[in-house]
Amino acid sequence: MEILTYLIPISLFLGGLGLLGFFWMLKKGQFDDPDGDANRILRTDYDDAPKP
């Protein structure tokens, strides 16, 4: 049972660290365009095509 005195604060610290990381990435704009990359791969950009 003594191990819980270590595991509970460690898990709360790691959870808070993950939450801070999530809010930091949210503020940085990481999640602004979630469909952009998914649709970008389907487009054909002829300017980027290799030249023969």
C-alpha positions in Angstrom: 0.0 0.0 0.0 2.9 2.3 0.5 3.6 2.3 -3.2 0.4 4.3 -3.7 2.0 7.3 -1.9 4.5 7.4 -4.8 2.3 6.3 -7.7 -0.6 8.7 -7.2 1.6 11.9 -7.2 3.6 10.7 -10.1 0.5 9.9 -12.2 -1.0 13.3 -11.3 2.2 15.0 -12.3 2.4 13.2 -15.6 -1.3 13.8 -16.4 -0.8 17.5 -15.7 2.3 17.5 -17.9 0.3 16.0 -20.7 -2.5 18.5 -20.2 -0.1 21.4 -20.3 1.5 20.0 -23.5 -2.0 19.7 -25.1 -2.9 23.3 -24.2 0.6 24.5 -25.5 0.1 22.8 -28.8 -3.5 24.1 -29.0 -2.2 27.6 -28.5 0.6 27.1 -31.0 -2.1 26.2 -33.7 -1.2 22.5 -34.2 -4.9 21.5 -34.5 -6.2 24.4 -36.7 -6.4 22.4 -39.9 -7.0 18.7 -39.2 -8.4 18.0 -42.7 -5.6 19.8 -44.6 -3.1 17.0 -44.8 -5.8 14.4 -45.5 -7.0 16.4 -48.5 -3.6 17.6 -49.6 -2.5 14.1 -50.5 -5.5 13.6 -52.9 -4.8 16.8 -54.9 -2.8 16.7 -58.1 -0.3 19.5 -58.2 1.1 19.5 -61.7 3.8 22.1 -60.7 5.4 19.5 -58.4 5.4 16.7 -60.9 8.8 15.5 -62.0 10.0 16.8 -65.4 10.8 14.3 -68.1 
